[in-house]
Amino acid sequence: MSTAHLSSSPPRVRPSRQRGITLVELLVAVTVVGILTAVAVPSYGEYTRRAARSDAQLTLQSAATWLERRYAECNRYTFIDASTNPPCTTALSASDLPAELKVSPSGGGKQRYTVSVSALDAQSYTVQAVPLDTTDKCGTMRILSTGAREATGTLGVNNCWRR
């Protein structure tokens, strides 16, 4: 009778490898995220300021167009309502802009500019947008009845109105 050779050694167990991330890998990932955030947040802030500025310029141009329609009806900026008889007898004051033209953005959202008519007489007007953010580099933007554009901030007229 033959006997089978039985091994008395225990079966081989492979050493377990722990899987996961090391502290160094975690620190590298956190550093990369921090650098990306440091670059992205100021860029995003400037992007939102430029978008708000663009909306304010659109609102200024809409207010100027509204005043030009009054002038086309009555040959004066200070009268309104050509449908009355006799026409153009209702006086228009600087505070009579329609409500949607007094704030920017006009469609809702966080108000960033206050739009008003800062000067109004029979033959001329000045419409201005004053930023609520005192750090706005364009400052107060204006459109005159002559079509001239102004900005009081440090960026200057050309930089504020082209962006």
NORCOR-V247677 format. One line per field, one symbol per residue. phi: phi as a letter, one per 20 degrees, with the letter a starting at -180 (. if undefined). burial: + if it has 16 or more other C-alpha atoms within 10 Angstrom, else -. Layout:
BEGIN
phi = ???
burial = ???
END
This chain:
BEGIN
phi = .ddffeeeefffdfffdfdqdeffffffffffffffffeffffffffffffffffffffffffffffffffffcmbeecbmfefcffmdefddfeeffgfeeccfeeonffdcddbeebbbgdbbcdccdffefeffemfdcceffnfdcbeeffnffffeed
burial = ------------------------------------------------++-++++++++++-++--++-++-++-++++++------+---+-+--+---++++++-----++++++--+---++++++++----++++++++++---+++-----+--++--
END
